[in-house]
Amino acid sequence: MKRLETFILIILLTLIAPLNIFGQEYVSVIEGDLASLRLYEPNGKPIAIGTIDINDLQLGTILVSGDKPILLETSRGDIKLFPDSILILDDVRATSTSLLLIDGSVTAKTTQGALSIITPATLYELDRAGEVHITSTQKEERVRSFDVSVRATNLITHKTTTIGVLEELDLSDPKLEKRSLDSAEAAVGRIVRPVRIPAKPGGAIRWMTEFEFVEELEEPVRALPAKPVVLPPHVEALPVAKEPVTKTRTILRDSAPASVPSKGAYGIEAGYTLTFPLKSTSHVPSHRLEVKPFISYNSLALRLKAYVETDSFTSFDTNFLTIDTSALGVASYLFGIVDYVKIGYSTSPFYLLIEEGGYPGTQRAPFIAPTFPSGKMALYNTISIGGFKLTTSFDDLRFTNIIDDSGSQLGSTVLEYTFGGSYPLRIALGTLAIFESQSSLISKTDLFPLLELSFPIINTRLTQFSAILLASSYLPVYPSVKVEEFFDMNSTYFFPNHQLGIGLTVNHEPFNAQIMASLAGGKNHLLLFNDIAEAHDQIDHNGLIDVYASGTWKSKNITANAILNVPFTKEFGLATVKGKTQSADFSQIGFTYTGDVFHLSLGASRVGFLRTLKSAIYGGSIKPLFYGEWASSFLEAAYTYKIFTFTGRLNVPITLNQKPSVDIGVKVRFDGIF
């Protein structure tokens, strides 16, 4: 038993250890006239230049240049956008950079990874770091390769042509004849970094030699400077002023005394929460005081937590004075102090997120329904190498359900491979793992191996529409391995526990949705894990066919989502939970509004939703939709005023283990930057 727990802890702690792969994706403007540059959000909404940080342009931003070129710096190389051009920053990763050239000309130079530039007619691909110049207009489609070969694929005929080093190809010419470039032609269109100007020396005498700037007493304009003016050397005495005067001076990037944007933050949060129990024999409120110091730098972030809790002021409970010496107890203690950890970005080769409050990251839909915010410490980790991506997750590093014998816990690991090209096929192979407890120990571990294939049907910048083929099985591995549950020659279908599903997914910002129908047998069915199944140590039913649908709408301030899964028996009746009269269909809704100072969030889950809703429509109580043995819900609101945040929350958990409660709290935050 202890060996199994220790093994699980070693795996989890290994994933948490930094791997020295800290990607820092960024896009910034380093040369050009900002006054002529226009920016748009992915949905086409204009972005005011004065409202954004030009040193941190977001991926998906649409850039429209004016009558002067713009030079961009990214974490993987440089991009020169020529006058009167339209470019979309599609993706910048350690292994690949993807740009969408809608109209005009661009030169892209990468220092690592592959490069893809997509125009309305052609896909241009570089397999390794290099520099390429592309022009795409209504009258012209042309590419120049400077130092590596470029592969050009016609998006209509799918014909591929390779352009060698120092060659040019005019794709608007039906002959497709390549032409060699001489040294003078090769220099045209290539990226030249701006010259860095040394800072002006101090002293009573100012020497102005070589490149200097003409000072102008004008109001500062949010624009990068024009080219420096060459002045003859001369000596000039500084004027004497009665009062010190600071002049506004235009400078090039990296020239002193240019301000350097802060990349780090630090601070502390302190909060007090008063909890009133509802439907309890005791109505004495509990008090909780917690302190959370935090620090972040670029892609790294850490927040710790210490709290004191009491309901009588005669005894106190904390998260740092007592420790259970068992393996799970030590892990629970350590992650009880940790409140938040982030290493890397979601697009980095290595990304780690440890977060309190739910089950972070991409869910293995349609197997898992997101859990509502709670005191759990969830882990989400991705490692990407080329087309491969390994995703690992665990729902609670504090092992709350195991230690308290209050339910099961969930982990998963999935290896994905995505083929390149305009229509990438994706293959995913992995397993879900459900851990059940007894006497505060892991008493049973079941694996649900899965295979998923995704076939793109429509794959454009704004819309992705794919077909999905899904298969899964069941394999108990602890306390004993039962291979016959996974594969049995004496079984009718060789797999006594099986599931085969087919579905469709669509992603068209701000909406995405998924539908699926599956044929299941034995232990396998859709939505294996949700907060209600967790409390009931899994929910088995007699269904043969699962019909699943989910959708999410996400805008700048509002997120709304809904999930519905309906299992049917072979007689096409509504399936019921084994040993119960409770119908087994599951539903979940969620809504979140986040404004500048106000936040509102609510959610509800229910097993047996359809019959309960029908009963409410015909005059029954609506209470069972939100509260009971088969339901859970919450309502939360927060208001921020300066450094203070006031919160209120109604918790309505499943009645098996907890009672409803109301939390009222206030927290104060002090922070700084460096």
CORJO-V456240 format. One record per pair of residues at least 24 apart in sequence whose ideal C-beta (glycine too) atoms are under 8 Angstrom apart, sorted by sequence separation. I is the first residue (numbers start at 0). J is the second residue. D is the distance in whole Angstrom. If there is no record, write none. Layout:
I_J_D + I_J_D
This chain:
38_62_6 + 39_63_7 + 61_85_7 + 62_86_5 + 80_104_8 + 81_105_7 + 106_130_7 + 107_131_6 + 125_149_6 + 126_150_8 + 143_167_5 + 208_232_5 + 227_251_8 + 267_291_7 + 268_292_8 + 285_309_7 + 286_310_7 + 353_377_7 + 370_394_7 + 375_399_6 + 389_413_8 + 390_414_8 + 409_433_6 + 410_434_7 + 426_450_8 + 427_451_4 + 447_471_6 + 448_472_5 + 472_496_6 + 496_520_7 + 497_521_7 + 519_543_7 + 542_566_3 + 543_567_7 + 562_586_6 + 582_606_8 + 583_607_7 + 584_608_6 + 605_629_6 + 606_630_7 + 629_653_7 + 643_667_6 + 644_668_7 + 28_53_5 + 37_62_8 + 38_63_8 + 61_86_8 + 62_87_7 + 80_105_5 + 81_106_8 + 106_131_7 + 124_149_7 + 125_150_8 + 142_167_7 + 207_232_7 + 224_249_5 + 267_292_5 + 268_293_7 + 285_310_4 + 353_378_5 + 354_379_8 + 374_399_7 + 389_414_5 + 390_415_7 + 408_433_7 + 409_434_8 + 426_451_8 + 427_452_8 + 447_472_7 + 472_497_6 + 495_520_7 + 496_521_3 + 498_523_4 + 500_525_7 + 518_543_7 + 519_544_7 + 542_567_6 + 543_568_6 + 561_586_8 + 562_587_4 + 581_606_7 + 582_607_4 + 584_609_5 + 605_630_5 + 626_651_5 + 628_653_7 + 642_667_5 + 27_53_6 + 28_54_8 + 36_62_7 + 37_63_4 + 61_87_5 + 62_88_7 + 79_105_7 + 106_132_5 + 107_133_8 + 123_149_6 + 124_150_5 + 141_167_7 + 142_168_5 + 206_232_7 + 207_233_7 + 224_250_7 + 266_292_8 + 267_293_7 + 284_310_7 + 286_312_8 + 352_378_7 + 353_379_8 + 388_414_7 + 389_415_8 + 407_433_5 + 408_434_5 + 425_451_8 + 426_452_6 + 427_453_8 + 447_473_6 + 448_474_6 + 471_497_7 + 472_498_7 + 494_520_8 + 495_521_5 + 496_522_5 + 497_523_6 + 498_524_7 + 518_544_6 + 519_545_6 + 540_566_6 + 542_568_6 + 543_569_5 + 561_587_7 + 562_588_8 + 581_607_5 + 604_630_7 + 625_651_6 + 627_653_8 + 628_654_5 + 642_668_5 + 27_54_4 + 36_63_7 + 60_87_7 + 78_105_6 + 79_106_4 + 105_132_7 + 106_133_8 + 123_150_7 + 124_151_8 + 141_168_7 + 224_251_6 + 266_293_6 + 283_310_5 + 351_378_8 + 352_379_5 + 387_414_7 + 388_415_5 + 407_434_6 + 425_452_7 + 426_453_8 + 446_473_7 + 447_474_8 + 470_497_8 + 471_498_5 + 496_523_5 + 498_525_8 + 517_544_7 + 541_568_6 + 560_587_8 + 561_588_5 + 582_609_7 + 603_630_7 + 604_631_5 + 627_654_6 + 628_655_6 + 642_669_7 + 27_55_7 + 28_56_7 + 36_64_6 + 37_65_8 + 59_87_7 + 60_88_5 + 78_106_7 + 79_107_8 + 89_117_8 + 104_132_7 + 105_133_6 + 123_151_5 + 124_152_7 + 141_169_5 + 142_170_7 + 206_234_6 + 207_235_7 + 219_247_5 + 223_251_8 + 265_293_7 + 283_311_7 + 351_379_8 + 352_380_7 + 387_415_7 + 388_416_8 + 407_435_5 + 408_436_8 + 424_452_7 + 425_453_4 + 445_473_7 + 446_474_5 + 470_498_7 + 492_520_7 + 516_544_7 + 517_545_5 + 560_588_7 + 561_589_8 + 582_610_5 + 603_631_7 + 604_632_7 + 626_654_7 + 25_54_7 + 26_55_7 + 27_56_7 + 35_64_7 + 36_65_6 + 59_88_7 + 78_107_5 + 104_133_7 + 122_151_7 + 123_152_8 + 140_169_7 + 141_170_7 + 205_234_8 + 218_247_8 + 223_252_8 + 264_293_8 + 265_294_5 + 351_380_5 + 361_390_7 + 387_416_5 + 388_417_7 + 407_436_7 + 424_453_7 + 445_474_7 + 446_475_8 + 469_498_7 + 470_499_5 + 516_545_7 + 560_589_5 + 603_632_4 + 25_55_6 + 26_56_4 + 35_65_2 + 58_88_5 + 59_89_7 + 77_107_8 + 78_108_8 + 104_134_4 + 121_151_5 + 122_152_4 + 139_169_8 + 140_170_4 + 141_171_7 + 204_234_6 + 205_235_6 + 216_246_7 + 217_247_7 + 219_249_8 + 264_294_7 + 265_295_8 + 350_380_7 + 360_390_8 + 386_416_5 + 406_436_8 + 424_454_6 + 445_475_5 + 446_476_6 + 469_499_7 + 470_500_8 + 515_545_8 + 516_546_5 + 517_547_7 + 559_589_7 + 576_606_7 + 602_632_6 + 26_57_8 + 34_65_8 + 35_66_6 + 57_88_8 + 58_89_7 + 76_107_7 + 77_108_5 + 103_134_7 + 104_135_8 + 121_152_7 + 140_171_5 + 196_227_7 + 204_235_8 + 216_247_8 + 263_294_7 + 264_295_5 + 304_335_8 + 305_336_7 + 350_381_5 + 386_417_5 + 405_436_8 + 424_455_7 + 444_475_7 + 445_476_7 + 469_500_4 + 515_546_8 + 516_547_7 + 543_574_8 + 558_589_8 + 559_590_5 + 601_632_8 + 602_633_6 + 26_58_7 + 35_67_6 + 56_88_7 + 58_90_6 + 76_108_5 + 103_135_7 + 121_153_6 + 122_154_6 + 139_171_6 + 204_236_7 + 205_237_6 + 214_246_7 + 263_295_6 + 264_296_8 + 304_336_6 + 349_381_8 + 350_382_8 + 360_392_6 + 386_418_7 + 404_436_5 + 423_455_6 + 443_475_7 + 444_476_5 + 468_500_8 + 469_501_7 + 515_547_5 + 542_574_3 + 558_590_7 + 559_591_8 + 601_633_7 + 31_64_8 + 32_65_7 + 36_69_6 + 58_91_6 + 76_109_4 + 100_133_6 + 102_135_7 + 103_136_7 + 120_153_7 + 121_154_6 + 138_171_7 + 194_227_8 + 203_236_7 + 204_237_8 + 263_296_4 + 303_336_6 + 304_337_7 + 349_382_6 + 359_392_8 + 386_419_7 + 401_434_7 + 404_437_7 + 422_455_4 + 444_477_4 + 467_500_8 + 468_501_6 + 469_502_7 + 514_547_7 + 515_548_8 + 541_574_5 + 557_590_8 + 558_591_4 + 600_633_8 + 601_634_5 + 626_659_7 + 24_58_8 + 26_60_8 + 75_109_5 + 76_110_5 + 101_135_8 + 102_136_6 + 120_154_6 + 203_237_6 + 214_248_6 + 215_249_8 + 262_296_6 + 263_297_7 + 303_337_6 + 304_338_4 + 348_382_7 + 349_383_8 + 358_392_7 + 402_436_8 + 404_438_7 + 443_477_6 + 467_501_7 + 513_547_8 + 514_548_5 + 540_574_4 + 541_575_6 + 557_591_7 + 600_634_8 + 601_635_7 + 32_67_5 + 75_110_6 + 76_111_8 + 100_135_5 + 102_137_8 + 119_154_8 + 120_155_7 + 262_297_5 + 302_337_8 + 303_338_6 + 348_383_5 + 401_436_4 + 404_439_6 + 423_458_7 + 443_478_7 + 466_501_7 + 467_502_5 + 513_548_7 + 514_549_8 + 540_575_6 + 557_592_5 + 558_593_8 + 600_635_5 + 31_67_6 + 75_111_6 + 212_248_7 + 301_337_8 + 302_338_5 + 345_381_8 + 347_383_8 + 348_384_7 + 358_394_5 + 400_436_6 + 403_439_7 + 413_449_8 + 422_458_5 + 441_477_7 + 442_478_7 + 466_502_7 + 467_503_7 + 512_548_7 + 513_549_5 + 526_562_8 + 540_576_5 + 541_577_6 + 556_592_6 + 573_609_7 + 599_635_7 + 600_636_8 + 31_68_6 + 32_69_8 + 75_112_6 + 117_154_8 + 143_180_7 + 212_249_7 + 302_339_4 + 402_439_5 + 421_458_6 + 448_485_8 + 466_503_6 + 467_504_6 + 484_521_8 + 512_549_7 + 513_550_8 + 539_576_7 + 540_577_6 + 556_593_6 + 573_610_8 + 598_635_8 + 599_636_5 + 31_69_4 + 76_114_8 + 212_250_7 + 301_339_7 + 302_340_8 + 401_439_7 + 465_503_7 + 484_522_8 + 512_550_4 + 526_564_5 + 538_576_6 + 539_577_5 + 556_594_6 + 598_636_7 + 599_637_8 + 30_69_7 + 31_70_6 + 64_103_7 + 300_339_7 + 301_340_6 + 337_376_7 + 390_429_8 + 401_440_7 + 464_503_7 + 465_504_5 + 511_550_7 + 512_551_7 + 525_564_5 + 597_636_8 + 598_637_4 + 30_70_4 + 145_185_6 + 300_340_7 + 301_341_8 + 401_441_6 + 464_504_7 + 465_505_8 + 510_550_7 + 511_551_5 + 597_637_7 + 598_638_8 + 28_69_6 + 29_70_5 + 300_341_4 + 335_376_8 + 463_504_8 + 464_505_5 + 510_551_7 + 525_566_8 + 542_583_6 + 597_638_6 + 598_639_8 + 28_70_7 + 29_71_7 + 143_185_8 + 299_341_7 + 334_376_5 + 367_409_7 + 463_505_7 + 464_506_8 + 510_552_5 + 511_553_8 + 524_566_6 + 596_638_6 + 597_639_8 + 28_71_6 + 29_72_5 + 298_341_7 + 299_342_6 + 353_396_7 + 462_505_7 + 463_506_4 + 509_552_6 + 510_553_8 + 540_583_4 + 596_639_5 + 27_71_7 + 28_72_8 + 145_189_6 + 298_342_7 + 367_411_8 + 462_506_7 + 463_507_8 + 509_553_5 + 565_609_7 + 596_640_7 + 26_71_6 + 27_72_5 + 143_188_6 + 293_338_8 + 298_343_5 + 462_507_5 + 500_545_7 + 502_547_7 + 508_553_8 + 509_554_5 + 538_583_7 + 563_608_7 + 26_72_7 + 27_73_8 + 41_87_8 + 293_339_7 + 295_341_8 + 298_344_5 + 461_507_6 + 467_513_8 + 469_515_7 + 26_73_5 + 291_338_6 + 461_508_7 + 498_545_8 + 519_566_8 + 25_73_7 + 26_74_8 + 363_411_6 + 467_515_7 + 469_517_7 + 473_521_6 + 581_629_6 + 24_73_8 + 25_74_5 + 121_170_6 + 298_347_7 + 473_522_4 + 24_74_5 + 120_170_7 + 363_413_7 + 473_523_6 + 23_74_6 + 304_355_8 + 358_409_8 + 453_504_8 + 472_523_7 + 22_74_7 + 76_128_7 + 471_523_5 + 196_250_7 + 531_585_7 + 196_251_6 + 132_188_4 + 195_251_7 + 198_254_7 + 199_255_8 + 529_585_6 + 132_189_7 + 194_251_7 + 195_252_8 + 197_254_7 + 198_255_3 + 193_251_6 + 195_253_5 + 196_254_5 + 197_255_8 + 198_256_7 + 529_587_7 + 130_189_6 + 193_252_7 + 195_254_7 + 526_585_5 + 130_190_7 + 26_88_6 + 334_396_4 + 335_397_6 + 334_397_5 + 367_431_8 + 26_91_7 + 331_396_8 + 366_431_6 + 330_396_6 + 331_397_5 + 24_91_5 + 330_397_7 + 331_398_5 + 24_92_7 + 330_398_6 + 331_399_7 + 363_431_7 + 538_606_7 + 22_92_8 + 22_93_5 + 327_398_5 + 331_402_6 + 20_93_8 + 531_604_6 + 327_401_6 + 328_402_7 + 530_604_6 + 531_605_8 + 532_606_8 + 327_402_6 + 447_522_8 + 529_604_6 + 531_606_5 + 447_523_7 + 445_522_8 + 323_402_8 + 447_527_6 + 108_189_8 + 366_447_7 + 106_188_5 + 108_190_5 + 106_189_6 + 366_449_7 + 104_188_8 + 106_190_5 + 363_449_8 + 433_527_7 + 433_528_7 + 431_527_7 + 431_528_7 + 531_629_6 + 531_630_7 + 531_631_7 + 435_536_6 + 530_631_6 + 435_537_8 + 433_537_7 + 366_471_8 + 79_190_5 + 327_439_7 + 77_190_5 + 327_440_8 + 325_439_8 + 327_441_8 + 77_192_7 + 409_528_5 + 534_653_5 + 70_190_7 + 535_655_7 + 407_528_8 + 534_655_5 + 70_192_8 + 531_653_6 + 534_656_6 + 70_193_7 + 530_653_7 + 409_533_8 + 407_532_8 + 408_533_8 + 407_533_6 + 406_533_5 + 406_534_5 + 405_534_7 + 406_535_8 + 407_536_5 + 406_536_6 + 407_537_6 + 400_533_7 + 365_500_8 + 365_502_8 + 365_513_7 + 364_513_6 + 365_515_6 + 368_526_6 + 366_525_7 + 367_526_7 + 370_529_7 + 371_530_6 + 365_525_5 + 366_526_7 + 367_527_7 + 368_528_7 + 370_530_5 + 365_526_6 + 366_527_5 + 367_528_5 + 368_529_4 + 366_528_7 + 367_529_7 + 368_530_7 + 30_193_5 + 370_533_7 + 29_193_7 + 49_221_6 + 48_221_6 + 365_547_4 + 365_549_7 + 364_549_6 + 34_220_7 + 34_221_8 + 33_221_6 + 34_222_5 + 33_222_4 + 32_222_6 + 33_223_6 + 32_223_7 + 369_560_8 + 31_223_6 + 30_223_6 + 32_225_8 + 29_223_8 + 368_562_6 + 28_223_7 + 365_564_7 + 55_260_8 + 54_260_6 + 52_260_7 + 368_585_7 + 369_587_8 + 368_587_5 + 369_589_8 + 30_251_8 + 30_252_7 + 29_252_5 + 372_600_8 + 371_602_5 + 371_604_7 + 368_604_7 + 406_656_7 + 405_656_5 + 92_346_5 + 93_347_7 + 94_348_7 + 91_346_7 + 92_347_8 + 93_348_5 + 90_346_7 + 92_348_8 + 371_631_7 + 372_633_7 + 371_633_5 + 372_635_8 + 154_421_7 + 152_421_8 + 23_297_5 + 23_298_6 + 21_297_7 + 22_298_7 + 21_298_5 + 21_299_7 + 58_346_8 + 94_383_7 + 93_383_8 + 94_384_7 + 92_383_8 + 94_385_6 + 122_421_6 + 117_421_8 + 8_326_6 + 8_327_8 + 11_330_8 + 24_344_6 + 4_325_8 + 5_326_5 + 21_342_7 + 22_343_5 + 23_344_7 + 4_326_4 + 8_330_5 + 21_343_6 + 22_344_6 + 24_346_6 + 4_327_6 + 20_343_7 + 24_347_7 + 1_325_8 + 22_346_7 + 23_347_8 + 1_326_6 + 15_340_7 + 17_342_6 + 22_347_3 + 21_347_7 + 22_348_6 + 20_347_7 + 22_349_7 + 20_348_5 + 21_349_7 + 22_350_8 + 20_349_4 + 18_349_5 + 17_349_8 + 17_351_8 + 15_351_7 + 14_351_7 + 15_353_7 + 99_460_6 + 15_378_7 + 14_378_7 + 18_382_8 + 15_380_8 + 14_380_5 + 11_378_7 + 89_460_7 + 87_460_7 + 272_646_8 + 14_391_6 + 293_670_8 + 279_658_5 + 278_658_5 + 277_658_6 + 278_659_6 + 11_393_6 + 276_658_6 + 277_659_4 + 276_659_8 + 277_660_6 + 276_660_5 + 277_661_7 + 11_396_7 + 275_660_6 + 274_660_5 + 275_661_5 + 274_661_7 + 275_662_8 + 274_662_5 + 275_663_8 + 273_662_7 + 272_662_5 + 273_663_5 + 272_663_7 + 273_664_7 + 272_664_4 + 271_664_6 + 270_664_6 + 271_665_6 + 270_665_7 + 271_666_7 + 270_666_3 + 269_666_6 + 270_667_7 + 268_666_6 + 269_667_5 + 268_667_7 + 268_668_5 + 267_668_8 + 266_668_6 + 267_669_6 + 266_669_5 + 267_670_8 + 266_670_3 + 265_670_7 + 266_671_6 + 264_670_6 + 265_671_6 + 264_671_7 + 265_672_8 + 264_672_5 + 265_673_7 + 263_672_7 + 264_673_8 + 263_673_5 + 261_672_4 + 262_673_8 + 261_673_6 + 41_461_8 + 7_441_8 + 4_440_7 + 4_441_6 + 3_441_6 + 0_440_6 + 0_441_7 + 3_444_8 + 42_508_7 + 41_508_6 + 42_509_8 + 3_477_6
